[in-house]
Amino acid sequence: MRIDIGAVVREALAIWRRDRDVILAVAGVFFFVPNLALSLLLTMDRAPVTVDAATVDDNALIATLQAQLIENAPWLAMQALAELIGIAVLLTLLLDPARPTVGEALRSVVRRLPVLVAATLLVNAAKFGGLLLLILPALYVIGRVFVVIPVLVAEPQRRFGDAMTRALTLTKGYVLQLVSLSAMLYFGGQLIALLLTSTASAVSRSGGNPVTMAMLATAIAFVGAAMSTAFALVRATVYRRLASRG
């Protein structure tokens, strides 16, 4: 059997039209504001050391990137946590048959936050491990873990290991389609974000005015929030379809 990607996208759009006000409220608090803060607070002004005018010292560049990552780690961690909470809240609102309010969904997510964080760290470690082994293993992992968070949210009665196994079982045989769906959502948004980020870096290096930088940061945050929202809605629809097949 196959997943009808077109039908998944149409269902996600229908959810957006139906619950737009609530989705916008959640996305604004947990996606847009943290992404905007991250764009404004990230320290990216360290220039790589150069060997001569035309050659960049690879070791110096790596050291620069490591320094930037360490310096910005607290902000990155807070943004990632806020995004995870927002995604889990949206999934709870969409997948819980009790139709909870936003407050009830948030309280439910906070209670299960340690499990959700552990699952996210495990998923990211698996993706990184797949990437180290080459691109194909990484793509395989992306497809297999696509519904891990939806399973943990929609089936809270399952123990952690059982929920992970359930997610792997649901995605068996659908890896290529789920990877294609992820790529369609991810690369489109990332291309726009990359262009905006590059523009922001160029403006910053040239001493651009704060208003321009704030506008670019807002645009980057908006793109990031849109990507996170789209992923949450699509994951919910994919989970529903896979779960209905057993």
C-alpha atoms as one frame of an Amber mdcrd trajectory, in Angstrom:
protein
   0.000   0.000   0.000   1.051   3.577  -0.593   0.539   6.886   1.157  -1.272
   9.389  -1.017   1.011  12.386  -0.494  -1.394  14.691  -2.300  -4.218  13.614
   0.005  -1.971  14.119   3.054  -1.178  17.675   1.979  -4.833  18.425   1.238
  -5.888  17.120   4.639  -3.213  19.215   6.354  -4.449  22.292   4.499  -8.025
  21.478   5.525  -6.924  21.306   9.166  -5.181  24.655   8.752  -8.318  26.278
   7.329 -10.518  24.758  10.027  -8.339  25.526  13.066  -6.251  28.435  11.785
  -6.828  30.715  14.775  -5.707  28.132  17.318  -2.796  26.963  15.173  -1.603
  30.545  14.696  -1.750  31.178  18.443   0.312  28.089  19.255   2.737  28.694
  16.374   3.191  32.314  17.375   4.121  31.507  20.967   6.217  28.377  20.456
   7.628  28.773  16.934   7.699  32.396  15.790   8.746  34.171  18.998  11.570
  31.687  19.870  12.805  31.744  16.259  12.772  35.544  16.247  14.646  35.655
  19.545  17.169  33.172  18.167  17.693  35.243  15.026  18.298  38.369  17.104
  20.421  36.773  19.833  22.669  34.420  17.864  26.277  35.533  17.860  27.668
  34.963  14.365  30.184  37.749  14.105  33.391  35.749  14.448  35.390  35.883
  11.235  37.328  32.768  10.186  41.102  32.983  10.265  42.638  33.136   6.790
  45.968  31.853   5.558  46.097  34.407   2.748  43.684  36.574   0.836  42.245
  33.691  -1.166  42.527  30.648   1.122  40.583  29.855   4.255  42.267  27.732
   6.898  39.929  24.716   7.267  41.012  24.082  10.851  40.392  27.707  11.768
  36.987  27.586  10.096  36.027  24.453  12.025  37.246  26.045  15.250  35.181
  29.139  14.494  32.042  27.093  13.882  32.617  25.121  17.103  33.056  28.334
  19.053  29.852  29.740  17.605  27.956  26.555  18.458  29.210  26.540  22.049
  28.534  30.241  22.525  24.991  29.965  21.165  24.165  26.572  22.707  21.792
  27.926  25.421  19.720  29.859  22.871  19.640  26.908  20.468  18.551  24.561
  23.253  15.747  26.878  24.401  14.488  27.324  20.845  14.536  23.558  20.251
  12.640  22.921  23.502  10.016  25.548  22.662   9.583  24.040  19.191   9.171
  20.536  20.631   6.515  21.766  23.074   4.675  23.601  20.297   4.687  20.582
  17.990   3.492  18.313  20.806   0.707  20.758  21.721  -0.492  20.915  18.111
  -0.379  17.123  17.827  -2.334  16.779  21.069  -4.987  19.189  19.825  -5.277
  17.277  16.544  -4.952  13.672  17.700  -6.586  13.548  21.142 -10.201  12.372
  20.635 -11.203  14.294  23.781 -10.558  17.552  21.853  -8.718  19.311  24.709
  -8.334  23.059  24.993  -4.929  24.619  24.384  -4.373  24.874  28.135  -5.257
  21.213  28.686  -3.028  20.180  25.783  -0.140  22.225  27.182  -0.502  20.690
  30.649  -0.542  17.212  29.112   2.613  17.956  27.114   4.427  19.392  30.146
   3.668  16.214  32.127   5.166  14.071  29.350   7.973  16.460  28.454  10.836
  14.262  29.768   9.671  11.393  27.550   9.282  13.680  24.538  12.737  15.177
  25.073  14.289  11.713  25.438  12.585  10.548  22.239  13.733  13.642  20.361
  17.335  13.186  21.509  17.229   9.510  20.510  15.768  10.346  17.091  18.369
  13.051  16.473  21.165  10.727  17.542  19.877   8.094  15.115  19.763  10.663
  12.305  23.290  11.816  13.095  24.512   8.240  13.200  22.905   7.582   9.833
  24.536  10.708   8.438  27.961   9.530   9.595  27.385   6.252   7.756  26.540
   8.161   4.521  23.426   9.858   3.207  21.291   6.782   2.443  21.241   5.473
   6.041  20.323   8.975   7.220  17.403   9.138   4.775  16.239   5.703   5.919
  16.263   6.834   9.548  14.312  10.004   8.684  11.577   7.892   7.115  11.380
   5.386   9.941  11.147   7.949  12.767   8.625  10.213  11.028   5.767   9.454
  13.442   7.654   8.873  16.709   6.358  12.055  18.380   2.769  11.581  17.092
   2.733   8.042  18.531   3.980   9.265  21.915   1.320  11.992  21.930  -1.624
  10.014  20.549  -0.940   6.762  22.424   0.206   7.870  25.897  -0.681   4.500
  27.380   2.315   2.923  25.667   5.643   2.609  27.445   8.574   4.413  25.862
  10.108   1.374  24.163   6.731   0.128  22.998   5.906   3.514  21.506   9.196
   3.584  19.603   8.537   0.083  18.262   5.003   1.104  17.292   6.360   4.090
  15.322   8.839   1.862  13.479   6.103  -0.659  12.720   3.770   1.984  11.310
   6.397   3.352   8.908   7.586  -0.023   7.620   7.312  -0.048   3.844   6.698
   3.701   3.563  10.240   5.038   3.937  10.659   6.447   0.430   7.340   8.269
   0.520   7.961   9.710   3.971  11.463  10.835   2.995  10.037  12.473  -0.139
   7.394  14.239   1.936  10.022  15.419   4.436  12.260  16.676   1.647   9.411
  18.571   0.012   8.637  20.400   3.250  12.201  20.812   4.484  14.167  21.899
   1.456  11.608  24.428   0.268  11.623  26.202   3.611  15.363  25.787   4.114
  16.145  27.353   0.743  14.186  30.467   1.654  15.691  30.545   5.170  19.210
  30.127   3.761  18.753  33.026   1.359  17.421  35.226   4.148  20.186  34.171
   6.559  22.883  34.844   3.964  21.389  38.261   3.318  21.285  38.990   7.044
  24.950  37.959   7.442  25.987  40.162   4.531  24.056  43.132   5.916  25.541
  42.563   9.379  29.115  42.446   8.063  28.582  45.651   6.093  27.247  47.459
   9.133  23.601  47.417   8.038  21.056  49.430   9.993  19.129  47.756  12.847
  15.759  48.145  11.120  16.903  46.087   8.131  18.373  43.436  10.425  15.132
  43.268  12.430  13.090  42.859   9.247  15.331  40.031   8.046  15.206  38.356
  11.472  11.409  38.574  11.404  11.292  37.001   7.937  13.621  34.180   9.024
  11.489  33.546  12.120   8.324  33.492  10.010   9.784  30.896   7.632  10.938
  28.742  10.553   7.517  28.944  12.204   5.783  28.035   8.944   8.044  24.984
   8.519   7.432  23.754  12.065   3.670  24.224  11.681   3.601  22.405   8.338
   5.600  19.495   9.732   3.252  19.181  12.721   0.098  19.162  10.574   1.556
  16.705   8.061   2.830  14.366  10.768  -0.626  14.332  12.332  -2.289  13.419
   9.041   0.322  10.768   8.211  -0.036   9.211  11.651  -3.828   9.056  11.320
  -3.564   7.274   7.971  -0.918   4.798   9.118  -2.659   4.101  12.430  -5.949
   3.418  10.647  -4.189   0.631   8.724  -3.039  -0.991  11.930
